[in-house]
Amino acid sequence: MFLRPTTRHAIAAFAVSAILAGAKGAPAQTYPANRITIFVAFAPGGFADTMARVVAQGMGERLHQNVVVENRAGAGGNIAAALVAHSPADGYTILATTTALAINETLIKNKQYSAKDLKAVAMVASSPETLSTSPSNPAADPSGFIKSMNARVINFASAGVGTGSHIEAEYFFKFLAKVPAQHIPFQGGSPAVNATIGNQVDLLAGTLAGSVAAQMLAGKLKGLGVAAEKRASAVPNVPTYAEQGFPDFMASSWVGLFAPAAMILTTLNAAINDVIKSEEVQAKLTAVGFDPILASQAHAEMMFNDEVKKWGNMVDALHLSIN
């Protein structure tokens, strides 16, 4: 799914405080000998960009080499993904992207690359998908909200067609709740949030991290459910889908780093995990609705393959396709 830019000062504050000087590891024997470039698949200011810069700072300190970040936004993350997929498999060109990479494998037919051209180096953070509504609505959970609609078609907003929020919400309504619902796409997360706060739509389907969590905490949005195994520490009063009779339905946005498929770099994975396991970085991630991920390269690859399959199944079930 796409991880759209969220509230910029919350993200900026996180970026400033989360870029920390950690314990320095021993330099690699033969790698890296040159500058490493991380290409971010989305525009500056979003969480993929912020996480890439946190990781780049920490990697540079641990690997004793320059690590730079360049934004190559466009085509739902596919411009940067194609660039890295066709780069030399030498460890000096890395992709920072989101759930969009897993979704696009099935959703978009003409990408000029395949997910098989990329290998997961590390997964660094994730945040669950949510449903929320205006505080004026008396419902406390999706089941209560659905009952209050009296079979009327539910209008739900998201940050755009083909985003993870759009796909998981439409799948939930159509195949799990089995109620009529209409997707109202917006050009970005902020307009979708504002439309929900203003009662222009019934529900918001959005990733918890950033502005959604902030608006829930401010009382401007009422959280109805999180598509996660357990309640989110940022908004512990919001129940999970499983608590409401929809077990095993989990969907999240994540940030991961990838390299050309021929290259498996445990050195990079170890350096990235060392950045993420910092208590201060973890605290900042949790505060804005993200869960830190610490996984070996092999586990990260397994996680990504599972995500490609899961999102592909939902895309196919909904008959979604973009040429």
Helices and strands as residue ranges (DSSP letters): H 8-18, E 36-40, H 47-63, E 67-71, G 75-77, H 78-85, E 93-98, H 100-107, G 115-117, E 118-133, H 142-148, E 154-158, H 164-171, I 172-177, E 181-185, H 189-197, E 203-207, H 211-217, E 222-226, G 242-244, E 252-260, H 266-276, H 279-287, E 291-292, H 297-317
